[in-house]
Amino acid sequence: MGPSSVSSRTSTATENWRSRLNSSFEGCFPIVDSTGGLRGGRFIPPLLLFSGRLPDWPGTGAYGPSSAFQEPHRGTLWGKMAAMRAALLPLTALLVSSGSSLVPAQTKEPPSCVIGDRALAQGQPQLALEEYEKCLPEAPPTFKTLSNLGMAYAGLSQFDQAIRFYGQALALDPGNPPVRLNLGLAYMKTNRPEQAAREFARSLMGDPGNMRALELLAVCHFQLKDFELAAYEAEQVLKAEPKESSAAFLLGSSLLRLGIYKPAIPLIYSSIEKSDTPEAHQVLGQAFLGVKVYRQALKEFQQAERLVPDRAEIHSQLGTAHAGLGETDKAIAEFEKELEKDPNNFDANYYLGRLNRLSNNMDAARKYLAKADGLRPGDPSVAYEYAVLAMGDHDYAQAESLLLKIIQELPDYLDAHVLLAEVYFHLHRTTDGRREKALVEAMKSAEQVRLEAEGKAVEEAYQNRTKPNSSPHPGSP
């Protein structure tokens, strides 16, 4: 016998922030003089996310039937690390441009050093590098020359060399915040967020008010899956700079990965009007999935597909929305399309296993579930499906074992509690069954209250998104 139709509070992976920003330096650097003023080069403005008209607000039917649908329950962690790292690197590129600094020139330098400084200020890193290489043999290395050499190498995307020279500069001035910041950026560009986080933290020790450094630190913690800390840091940036769209997006995305949907929705809405990108619609669609507004989620995913057809994971996301609406045939078709592109897509394998199980196609269900289990061994969603299959085989002891492990890991997994109550009644453990059933009823009531509150928050965000001077921060007055 299948579980209750009530879906558990879950998070669905999103890994589609790629290409949100231009990741190229394009030979332009914001050059800062000793007073912190802009001295030359081009400043790349803050993240411009999302634009375009939102679809009409759906009616009550947007939540859709859920009897054939259950999102994979993964607790508070979303996504796969490698894809998330690749997706966040463009955001890093934005902040690279706003964080770099050229150390002021000193007196009595060799002419080649002066020419190198001028070339770097004019956005010509190759010429600067050539001049600095002439300069180094002519005089003892200085902090300024070593730091600017690091910038020149960074401008040429030779980040390992940039790290080398930033390190040498810091040997002469260990507490220099701008160079610590630039070293952290170079670590981020070489996919080393842990080392980058350390450098950004060191930079903040010398310059506590640098919101760019704090935002970059939040990006690192996001990459490291420390979503609580990333959310806290992004929130501090947003409080200091309420119009900072990238901070709003980062905070909203961190909250989504923590399963905290109610405040996340307004944050994402505050960013969505900046540029009409497929990534934006995919992230917003994931947010709607989180609050079970499946019709609206489907519209966002369809818009993403219209903008850039055949995007990564788009068919899996479309399938998830169709499944939430009870459109099983459409869901299966989308998941099969996803597997044609990527046979190792967890979501597609999981959902095809579940949907085939609900259609009583047990051989196909076991095949897809086995694949999903191989991709994420011990995943609670797959374990739940195996518990349902064990119930069908009258192996109640096996079902109980699987369900207890799930609940130990995820105490709020409602469907696992529903099925466990059934197991206890089949085992003639009436007292345990009644206790579990009472817990289920209490959890259902709490779930309904939460969904209603989140639904109101979504509607309020939609109504307020066009109001002038509205703050992107949900806690702002």
Secondary structure per residue as TSV (DSSP state, phi and psi in degrees):
chain	resnum	aa	ss	phi	psi
A	1	M	-	360.0	135.7
A	2	G	-	-76.7	168.8
A	3	P	-	-78.1	175.7
A	4	S	-	-61.3	155.2
A	5	S	S	-78.8	-7.0
A	6	V	-	-72.0	124.1
A	7	S	-	-84.2	147.5
A	8	S	-	-81.6	160.0
A	9	R	-	-70.8	119.2
A	10	T	-	-139.0	174.6
A	11	S	-	-129.9	137.3
A	12	T	-	-109.1	135.6
A	13	A	-	-64.5	139.2
A	14	T	-	-131.8	130.7
A	15	E	-	-135.8	35.6
A	16	N	-	-122.4	56.0
A	17	W	-	-99.2	8.8
A	18	R	T	-61.3	145.7
A	19	S	T	62.0	25.0
A	20	R	S	-67.9	-27.8
A	21	L	S	-135.5	158.4
A	22	N	-	-71.9	119.5
A	23	S	-	-89.1	6.5
A	24	S	-	-92.7	142.2
A	25	F	-	-69.9	-29.2
A	26	E	T	53.8	29.2
A	27	G	T	70.7	15.3
A	28	C	-	-122.1	132.9
A	29	F	-	-130.9	141.9
A	30	P	-	-78.8	108.1
A	31	I	E	-93.5	125.9
A	32	V	E	-110.1	131.9
A	33	D	-	-88.0	-172.9
A	34	S	T	-65.9	-19.1
A	35	T	T	-93.5	-1.7
A	36	G	S	90.8	3.4
A	37	G	-	-83.2	158.6
A	38	L	E	-72.8	126.0
A	39	R	E	-110.0	-13.5
A	40	G	E	168.9	168.8
A	41	G	S	88.3	-174.4
A	42	R	-	-117.7	129.9
A	43	F	-	-91.5	125.4
A	44	I	-	-85.5	122.6
A	45	P	-	-68.4	169.1
A	46	P	S	-58.4	164.1
A	47	L	-	-52.3	127.1
A	48	L	-	-108.4	101.3
A	49	L	-	-107.7	144.2
A	50	F	B	58.1	127.4
A	51	S	-	-152.7	179.7
A	52	G	S	102.2	155.1
A	53	R	-	-73.4	134.6
A	54	L	-	-76.4	150.7
A	55	P	-	-61.4	157.9
A	56	D	-	-57.2	144.9
A	57	W	-	-65.8	129.7
A	58	P	-	-75.0	162.2
A	59	G	-	-83.9	-164.0
A	60	T	G	-64.3	-22.2
A	61	G	G	-69.6	-8.2
A	62	A	G	-62.3	-28.5
A	63	Y	G	-71.4	-29.6
A	64	G	-	70.2	161.7
A	65	P	-	-70.5	146.0
A	66	S	-	-123.1	13.2
A	67	S	T	-64.8	-26.2
A	68	A	T	-106.2	17.3
A	69	F	-	-137.3	138.8
A	70	Q	-	-153.2	124.6
A	71	E	-	-70.1	147.1
A	72	P	-	-64.4	126.9
A	73	H	-	-86.5	115.7
A	74	R	-	-126.9	20.9
A	75	G	T	69.0	-135.5
A	76	T	T	-103.7	2.1
A	77	L	-	-104.7	128.8
A	78	W	-	-113.1	145.4
A	79	G	S	82.8	172.7
A	80	K	-	-108.9	140.3
A	81	M	H	-61.6	-44.4
A	82	A	H	-63.7	-45.0
A	83	A	H	-66.6	-38.3
A	84	M	H	-65.3	-37.9
A	85	R	H	-62.7	-46.2
A	86	A	H	-63.8	-35.2
A	87	A	H	-71.0	-30.9
A	88	L	H	-87.2	-14.9
A	89	L	H	-59.2	-37.3
A	90	P	H	-59.7	-37.4
A	91	L	H	-61.3	-38.8
A	92	T	H	-58.7	-40.5
A	93	A	H	-60.9	-37.4
A	94	L	H	-58.1	-47.5
A	95	L	H	-78.9	-21.3
A	96	V	H	-56.6	-45.6
A	97	S	H	-68.1	-30.0
A	98	S	H	-93.4	-3.0
A	99	G	H	-110.9	-20.2
A	100	S	-	-68.8	153.4
A	101	S	-	-145.3	142.4
A	102	L	-	-99.0	124.4
A	103	V	-	-71.3	136.8
A	104	P	-	-58.4	148.0
A	105	A	-	-70.4	152.0
A	106	Q	-	-106.2	171.0
A	107	T	S	-83.0	158.8
A	108	K	S	56.5	48.0
A	109	E	-	-93.8	155.0
A	110	P	-	-59.6	146.7
A	111	P	H	-55.2	-36.2
A	112	S	H	-63.0	-33.7
A	113	C	H	-65.7	-41.7
A	114	V	H	-64.1	-43.3
A	115	I	H	-63.6	-39.3
A	116	G	H	-61.8	-42.0
A	117	D	H	-61.3	-43.2
A	118	R	H	-65.5	-41.5
A	119	A	H	-64.1	-40.7
A	120	L	H	-65.5	-40.3
A	121	A	H	-64.8	-27.6
A	122	Q	T	-91.3	7.0
A	123	G	T	76.3	34.8
A	124	Q	-	-120.5	75.4
A	125	P	H	-64.8	-32.6
A	126	Q	H	-65.8	-46.0
A	127	L	H	-63.0	-41.9
A	128	A	H	-59.2	-43.6
A	129	L	H	-61.5	-43.7
A	130	E	H	-61.8	-40.1
A	131	E	H	-71.8	-38.6
A	132	Y	H	-65.2	-34.6
A	133	E	H	-65.3	-31.2
A	134	K	H	-73.3	-34.2
A	135	C	H	-71.0	-39.9
A	136	L	G	-58.0	-43.5
A	137	P	G	-70.7	-14.4
A	138	E	G	-86.7	-16.4
A	139	A	S	-158.3	158.9
A	140	P	-	-57.7	142.9
A	141	P	-	-63.1	136.6
A	142	T	-	-111.0	162.2
A	143	F	H	-56.3	-43.6
A	144	K	H	-63.1	-47.3
A	145	T	H	-65.5	-42.6
A	146	L	H	-64.5	-42.2
A	147	S	H	-64.1	-44.4
A	148	N	H	-68.6	-30.9
A	149	L	H	-61.3	-41.8
A	150	G	H	-58.7	-42.3
A	151	M	H	-64.4	-40.0
A	152	A	H	-62.4	-45.1
A	153	Y	H	-64.3	-38.6
A	154	A	H	-62.9	-39.4
A	155	G	H	-64.0	-22.7
A	156	L	T	-97.4	9.3
A	157	S	T	62.8	24.2
A	158	Q	-	-98.7	75.1
A	159	F	H	-74.1	-29.1
A	160	D	H	-63.5	-40.7
A	161	Q	H	-67.8	-38.2
A	162	A	H	-59.6	-43.8
A	163	I	H	-59.8	-41.4
A	164	R	H	-59.1	-48.8
A	165	F	H	-77.5	-32.7
A	166	Y	H	-60.3	-41.6
A	167	G	H	-61.5	-41.1
A	168	Q	H	-65.6	-38.8
A	169	A	H	-63.3	-41.3
A	170	L	H	-70.1	-21.4
A	171	A	H	-64.8	-26.6
A	172	L	H	-90.8	-25.4
A	173	D	-	-146.4	79.6
A	174	P	T	-61.9	-24.5
A	175	G	T	-97.7	12.8
A	176	N	-	-72.0	111.1
A	177	P	H	-63.6	-43.9
A	178	P	H	-62.3	-38.5
A	179	V	H	-72.9	-35.7
A	180	R	H	-57.9	-42.2
A	181	L	H	-62.4	-47.0
A	182	N	H	-64.3	-36.7
A	183	L	H	-63.3	-41.5
A	184	G	H	-60.9	-40.6
A	185	L	H	-62.3	-41.1
A	186	A	H	-63.9	-38.1
A	187	Y	H	-64.1	-39.5
A	188	M	H	-63.4	-40.0
A	189	K	H	-70.1	-14.5
A	190	T	T	-107.3	21.4
A	191	N	T	60.6	43.8
A	192	R	-	-125.7	71.3
A	193	P	H	-65.1	-29.6
A	194	E	H	-65.6	-45.7
A	195	Q	H	-67.0	-37.9
A	196	A	H	-61.7	-43.2
A	197	A	H	-59.3	-40.7
A	198	R	H	-61.2	-42.2
A	199	E	H	-70.2	-39.1
A	200	F	H	-64.4	-38.5
A	201	A	H	-64.3	-41.6
A	202	R	H	-64.0	-38.1
A	203	S	H	-63.0	-41.4
A	204	L	H	-67.4	-28.1
A	205	M	H	-61.3	-35.8
A	206	G	H	-90.7	-17.8
A	207	D	-	-143.3	74.2
A	208	P	T	-61.8	-23.3
A	209	G	T	-90.9	7.4
A	210	N	-	-79.8	100.6
A	211	M	H	-70.5	-26.2
A	212	R	H	-66.5	-41.4
A	213	A	H	-64.8	-39.3
A	214	L	H	-67.6	-38.6
A	215	E	H	-67.0	-39.9
A	216	L	H	-64.2	-37.8
A	217	L	H	-62.2	-39.2
A	218	A	H	-63.6	-39.6
A	219	V	H	-61.2	-43.0
A	220	C	H	-60.4	-46.4
A	221	H	H	-66.0	-31.8
A	222	F	H	-62.7	-47.1
A	223	Q	H	-61.5	-33.9
A	224	L	T	-84.0	5.9
A	225	K	T	66.2	21.4
A	226	D	-	-93.1	72.9
A	227	F	H	-68.5	-31.4
A	228	E	H	-61.9	-47.8
A	229	L	H	-68.1	-39.9
A	230	A	H	-59.8	-42.3
A	231	A	H	-64.2	-43.1
A	232	Y	H	-61.6	-45.9
A	233	E	H	-68.1	-41.8
A	234	A	H	-63.7	-35.7
A	235	E	H	-65.5	-38.4
A	236	Q	H	-64.2	-39.9
A	237	V	H	-62.9	-43.4
A	238	L	H	-67.5	-34.3
A	239	K	H	-65.4	-39.0
A	240	A	H	-74.6	-33.6
A	241	E	-	-134.0	79.8
A	242	P	T	-59.4	-20.8
A	243	K	T	-95.8	8.5
A	244	E	-	-77.9	100.0
A	245	S	H	-64.3	-36.8
A	246	S	H	-65.5	-36.8
A	247	A	H	-67.9	-39.6
A	248	A	H	-62.1	-43.5
A	249	F	H	-64.7	-43.4
A	250	L	H	-65.2	-41.6
A	251	L	H	-64.5	-46.6
A	252	G	H	-60.4	-41.3
A	253	S	H	-67.5	-37.6
A	254	S	H	-64.4	-42.7
A	255	L	H	-64.5	-38.2
A	256	L	H	-59.9	-41.6
A	257	R	H	-72.2	-16.2
A	258	L	T	-92.6	-0.3
A	259	G	T	75.3	18.2
A	260	I	-	-101.1	83.8
A	261	Y	H	-80.7	-35.3
A	262	K	H	-55.9	-52.1
A	263	P	H	-78.6	-16.5
A	264	A	H	-71.8	-36.9
A	265	I	H	-59.1	-50.2
A	266	P	H	-60.9	-34.7
A	267	L	H	-63.6	-42.0
A	268	I	H	-70.1	-39.3
A	269	Y	H	-60.5	-35.4
A	270	S	H	-65.8	-21.6
A	271	S	H	-97.9	-20.2
A	272	I	H	-71.8	-17.7
A	273	E	T	-88.8	1.8
A	274	K	S	-79.5	-40.4
A	275	S	B	-156.5	144.1
A	276	D	-	-89.5	85.2
A	277	T	-	-112.4	150.9
A	278	P	H	-63.6	-34.7
A	279	E	H	-60.2	-40.3
A	280	A	H	-61.4	-45.3
A	281	H	H	-67.7	-34.2
A	282	Q	H	-66.5	-43.4
A	283	V	H	-65.4	-42.6
A	284	L	H	-64.7	-38.3
A	285	G	H	-60.1	-40.6
A	286	Q	H	-62.3	-38.1
A	287	A	H	-63.8	-41.7
A	288	F	H	-65.8	-36.3
A	289	L	H	-59.2	-39.7
A	290	G	H	-62.2	-31.7
A	291	V	T	-102.6	13.2
A	292	K	T	63.8	29.5
A	293	V	-	-94.3	77.1
A	294	Y	H	-69.9	-35.1
A	295	R	H	-63.6	-43.6
A	296	Q	H	-68.5	-38.0
A	297	A	H	-59.6	-43.5
A	298	L	H	-60.4	-42.2
A	299	K	H	-62.2	-40.9
A	300	E	H	-65.9	-42.9
A	301	F	H	-65.6	-38.4
A	302	Q	H	-65.0	-37.4
A	303	Q	H	-65.9	-39.9
A	304	A	H	-60.8	-41.0
A	305	E	H	-68.2	-36.4
A	306	R	H	-64.3	-39.2
A	307	L	H	-68.2	-45.8
A	308	V	S	-138.8	97.4
A	309	P	T	-61.3	149.0
A	310	D	T	62.4	36.2
A	311	R	-	-66.9	159.6
A	312	A	T	-59.0	129.0
A	313	E	T	68.2	2.9
A	314	I	H	-64.2	-36.7
A	315	H	H	-68.9	-35.3
A	316	S	H	-64.9	-39.7
A	317	Q	H	-69.6	-41.3
A	318	L	H	-61.0	-41.6
A	319	G	H	-62.4	-39.3
A	320	T	H	-62.7	-42.9
A	321	A	H	-65.7	-43.8
A	322	H	H	-61.0	-40.0
A	323	A	H	-63.1	-40.1
A	324	G	H	-62.9	-29.0
A	325	L	T	-88.5	2.7
A	326	G	T	77.1	14.3
A	327	E	-	-91.7	74.9
A	328	T	H	-62.7	-44.6
A	329	D	H	-61.9	-43.4
A	330	K	H	-65.4	-39.1
A	331	A	H	-62.2	-47.2
A	332	I	H	-60.9	-41.4
A	333	A	H	-61.2	-41.6
A	334	E	H	-68.2	-42.2
A	335	F	H	-64.2	-37.1
A	336	E	H	-66.4	-37.0
A	337	K	H	-61.8	-40.7
A	338	E	H	-62.8	-41.8
A	339	L	H	-70.4	-25.1
A	340	E	H	-63.7	-35.4
A	341	K	H	-82.4	-41.4
A	342	D	-	-141.4	95.0
A	343	P	T	-62.3	-16.4
A	344	N	T	-99.5	18.1
A	345	N	-	-72.8	117.8
A	346	F	H	-63.9	-48.8
A	347	D	H	-57.7	-45.6
A	348	A	H	-63.2	-43.5
A	349	N	H	-65.4	-43.1
A	350	Y	H	-61.2	-51.1
A	351	Y	H	-65.8	-39.0
A	352	L	H	-64.0	-35.8
A	353	G	H	-63.3	-46.0
A	354	R	H	-67.0	-47.3
A	355	L	H	-65.2	-37.4
A	356	N	H	-67.8	-35.2
A	357	R	H	-64.8	-41.8
A	358	L	H	-67.0	-26.7
A	359	S	T	-88.5	6.5
A	360	N	T	66.8	23.7
A	361	N	-	-97.3	79.5
A	362	M	H	-70.8	-34.5
A	363	D	H	-63.0	-46.8
A	364	A	H	-65.1	-39.3
A	365	A	H	-59.3	-47.3
A	366	R	H	-64.6	-36.1
A	367	K	H	-63.2	-48.4
A	368	Y	H	-70.7	-38.2
A	369	L	H	-65.8	-37.0
A	370	A	H	-63.2	-39.1
A	371	K	H	-65.3	-45.2
A	372	A	H	-62.4	-40.1
A	373	D	H	-64.8	-35.6
A	374	G	H	-68.5	-31.7
A	375	L	H	-75.4	-36.7
A	376	R	S	-136.7	82.8
A	377	P	T	-58.2	132.5
A	378	G	T	79.9	7.5
A	379	D	-	-58.1	130.9
A	380	P	H	-59.4	-34.7
A	381	S	H	-64.7	-43.3
A	382	V	H	-68.8	-40.5
A	383	A	H	-60.1	-38.0
A	384	Y	H	-62.2	-43.9
A	385	E	H	-61.7	-39.5
A	386	Y	H	-65.8	-33.2
A	387	A	H	-65.5	-39.8
A	388	V	H	-63.1	-42.7
A	389	L	H	-63.7	-38.0
A	390	A	H	-64.2	-37.9
A	391	M	H	-60.7	-43.0
A	392	G	H	-63.5	-27.8
A	393	D	T	-89.6	5.3
A	394	H	T	61.8	24.9
A	395	D	-	-95.3	74.8
A	396	Y	H	-68.9	-31.6
A	397	A	H	-64.4	-42.5
A	398	Q	H	-65.0	-42.0
A	399	A	H	-61.1	-44.2
A	400	E	H	-61.0	-43.5
A	401	S	H	-60.2	-45.6
A	402	L	H	-64.5	-43.3
A	403	L	H	-68.2	-38.9
A	404	L	H	-64.2	-37.1
A	405	K	H	-65.9	-40.4
A	406	I	H	-62.2	-47.8
A	407	I	H	-67.9	-32.8
A	408	Q	H	-62.9	-38.4
A	409	E	H	-79.7	-39.5
A	410	L	-	-131.6	85.6
A	411	P	T	-61.1	-21.9
A	412	D	T	-93.7	12.7
A	413	Y	-	-75.9	92.9
A	414	L	H	-59.9	-47.1
A	415	D	H	-63.3	-30.1
A	416	A	H	-66.4	-38.7
A	417	H	H	-66.5	-39.6
A	418	V	H	-59.2	-47.9
A	419	L	H	-69.5	-34.9
A	420	L	H	-64.3	-37.2
A	421	A	H	-60.2	-42.3
A	422	E	H	-62.8	-41.0
A	423	V	H	-58.8	-46.0
A	424	Y	H	-62.4	-39.8
A	425	F	H	-66.5	-38.1
A	426	H	H	-65.6	-30.6
A	427	L	T	-86.2	4.4
A	428	H	T	62.0	30.4
A	429	R	-	-100.4	74.1
A	430	T	H	-61.9	-42.2
A	431	T	H	-61.3	-45.8
A	432	D	H	-63.6	-39.1
A	433	G	H	-64.4	-43.1
A	434	R	H	-65.8	-39.9
A	435	R	H	-62.6	-43.6
A	436	E	H	-67.9	-37.4
A	437	K	H	-65.3	-39.8
A	438	A	H	-63.3	-39.8
A	439	L	H	-63.5	-39.8
A	440	V	H	-60.8	-44.9
A	441	E	H	-62.3	-40.5
A	442	A	H	-65.2	-40.8
A	443	M	H	-66.9	-37.4
A	444	K	H	-62.7	-42.3
A	445	S	H	-62.9	-44.6
A	446	A	H	-64.4	-38.4
A	447	E	H	-64.0	-40.6
A	448	Q	H	-65.3	-41.9
A	449	V	H	-61.3	-43.4
A	450	R	H	-63.5	-46.0
A	451	L	H	-63.3	-39.2
A	452	E	H	-64.8	-42.3
A	453	A	H	-64.2	-42.2
A	454	E	H	-68.8	-37.3
A	455	G	H	-62.4	-40.6
A	456	K	H	-65.0	-39.6
A	457	A	H	-62.9	-40.3
A	458	V	H	-63.4	-45.8
A	459	E	H	-65.7	-40.5
A	460	E	H	-62.5	-41.4
A	461	A	H	-62.2	-40.3
A	462	Y	H	-65.5	-41.3
A	463	Q	H	-69.5	-34.5
A	464	N	H	-88.2	-10.1
A	465	R	T	-64.0	-24.0
A	466	T	T	-98.1	0.1
A	467	K	S	-72.0	134.5
A	468	P	T	-69.6	150.1
A	469	N	T	61.5	21.1
A	470	S	-	-78.1	141.3
A	471	S	-	-85.7	140.3
A	472	P	S	-73.6	-12.6
A	473	H	S	-89.9	120.3
A	474	P	T	-63.3	-21.8
A	475	G	T	-93.3	-0.7
A	476	S	-	-76.5	149.6
A	477	P	-	-70.2	360.0
